[in-house]
Amino acid sequence: MTDKIQIIVADDHPLLRGGVVLSLQEHGHFDVQAQVGTAAEAVAAVEAHLPDVALLDISMPGSGLNAAAEIARRFPAVGIVMLTVSESDDDLMAALKAGARGYVLKGVSAPQLIEVLQSVADGASYVSPSLAARVLATMQARPAPDVQAVSEDLTQREATILRLVATGLSNKEIARELDLQEKTIKHYMTNILQKLQVRNRVEAALKARDMGL
């Protein structure tokens, strides 16, 4: 990625927040536009800066989940990553339902966190490997969608992009595959998520599988 990734960091523990910010600044590919300590401040920072990624503590004052839901609703282009100590299934699913595209456990190494943030900025999703199997099991247990109605609602281009999402490609990789601009893929992804009535790429990929894509 040639341009720096614009990011805001929200965590109510100054030492941890400062360590994360320092790691991002030292990496050189991130522009930390704001560092805050509450959910309300996180939403205000996103509104002020419109970053590529918002890194949110799940348990900060005002609730990181509430901040994620409002940011996802008002600023859907912003990639949301939750940074948390919680391995609770309820918190994990609540974060994904709120619109988070990443769920990372605190204690992750700086290089791993940076890789996740770069991936989410590029349009991908990430859940800590120790929790990923739970996500799939929970989603697979949901009632099957009316896949025929959903598939008929997608354009041919959207169906193609959804199929590539299901193979694990990022927005940048899909753009390269289809010879399109990455921002064009992001626009298509917004439409696809709305039509599928899902909040993230993980759920979209599962629906793609159900649709036979």
N, C-alpha and C positions, 0 to 999 in steps of 0.2 A: 504494500500500500504506500503510495508516494506521499500523500497528504497525512498530516498528523491526525490521530483519532481524537476527536473532541469528547471529553468525559467530565462528568461531575461525580464526586464521591461523597456519600452520605453515611455517616456512622457516628454514634454518640460517644465513642471511646476515642479521645484525642490521640493517644499513643498509637493505637491500631490504625486509625485513619491517617495519621501522619506517616506511618510506615508504608502504607499502601501508596499514598501520594508520592513519597520519595522514590519508591520502586518504579512507579510509572514515569516520573520525571527523568530518572536516571536511564530508563530504557531509550528515551529519545523519540519515540513514535507516538507519544501521547501529549495532548495539551489539556491539563487539568484546569477547567474553567471555573470550578467552584468546589469547595469542600465544606460541608455543612453537617449538622448534628441532629436534625429532626425531620419528620416526614413533611411538615409544612414548608420547611426551608428547602427540602429536596425538590418539591413541586415548583416552588418559586424559582429555584436555580435553573430547572429545566425550561421553564417558561422564558426566563431571561436569556438563556444561552442556546437553547435548542441543540444540545450535544448529540453526538452519534450514540453514546452509551451513558446510561445512568447506573452507577454501582451503588446498591442500596443495602444497608443493614436491615434484616427482617424485623429486629426487635427494638429499633430506636424509638424514642418518644413520638407518639402519633401513629406508630406502626408502619413499618416498611411495606407491608402488604397493602395498606390504604394508599400509600404514596404510589406504589406500582400500579394499582388499579386506576388512579386518577391520571397518571402519566400516560398509561396505555390508552386511556379513553381520549385524552386531549391531544396527545402527541404520539400517534401510533408509529411514526418513523423512528422514534428513539428506542434503541435496544436496551432492555432492562435486565440487569444481572443482580440476583440476590446473593449477598455474602453473609453467611450465617453459621452458627454452631448447631442449629437444629437439624436433626436427622428424622424429625417427625414426618410421617406420611401425610398428615393433615396439613402441615406447613408447606410441604413440597407441592402438594396438589393445589393448595390455595394460592401459592405463588404463580404456578402455571396458569391457573384460571384467571388470576389478576392480570396476566399478560406478560409475565417475565419470560425471557428467552434463555436465561441462564440461572442455574442454582448451584452455588459453589460453597463448599464447607470451609469455614475459617480453619487455618492451619495448612491450607494449600500453599505450595511454594510460590515465590514471586514469579518465576518463569512460567509455571502452570497457569497462574491467574492472568498473566499478560497474554498467554496463548488463547485463553477463553475469551478475554475481552476483544482481542483482535478478531476471533472467529465470529462473535456476536455482532461486532461492527460490520462484518462482511456479510451479515444476513443469516448466519447459521444459529443453531441452538445448542445448549450444553447443559447436561445434568451430571453431577458428580457420579462417576461409575458405580460407586457403592449403592447409589439410590436409583440408578437408571432402570434396573430390572423391576423395581416396584412401580415405577411410572407406567411402564408398558403393561404390567399385569393389571393395574387398576383401570387403565384405559381400555384394554381388551375385554374387561368384564362389563363394560357399559353396553346398553342395548344397541344393536346394530342400526346404523342410519339407513335412511331410504336412499341407497346409493344410486339407484336409477335416476331419481329426481335430481340428486346432486350433480351427477355426471352430465345430465342434459342441460344443466344451468351453466356449465363451464364452456367457454369458447375453446376452440381447438388449440389455440396458443396457450391458454391457461392450463388445459389438460396436459399439454407437453411439459410445461414448467413444473406442474405438480408431480408428474412422473419423475422428473429429474430431482426434485426435492426429496422424493421417496428413496432415491438412490444415495442420498447423503451429500449432494453437491451444495455448495454455498451459492449465494447470489452472484458473486464474481465468477465462479466456475460455470454457472448456468449462462451468464451473459456471454462468456467466451464460447461456450458450446453452441449458442444460438446466434452468435454474431450480433448481439444487441448491447446497449449501454447498461451498466449495472443499475442506474437509477430507473431505467425502464423495467427491469426485473423487479425492483422494489415496488414499483407501482402495480405490476401484475400480482405480486404476492399479497399486497393489501386487498385487492379485489378477491383473490382466491380465499384468503382467510375469512373474509366477510361472507362469501357465498357458502363456504363449508361450515360457517358458524363455529369456528375454532379460534383459539387465541394464540396459537404458536405453531411452529413447524413440526413439532413432534406429533401433535394431534393431526395436522394436515397429512403427514406421512402415513399415519395409521389409516386415515380415511382413503388415501390413495390406494393403499393395499386392499381395503375392502371393496374399492371400485374396480379392482383388477388392473390398476395402472402400474 
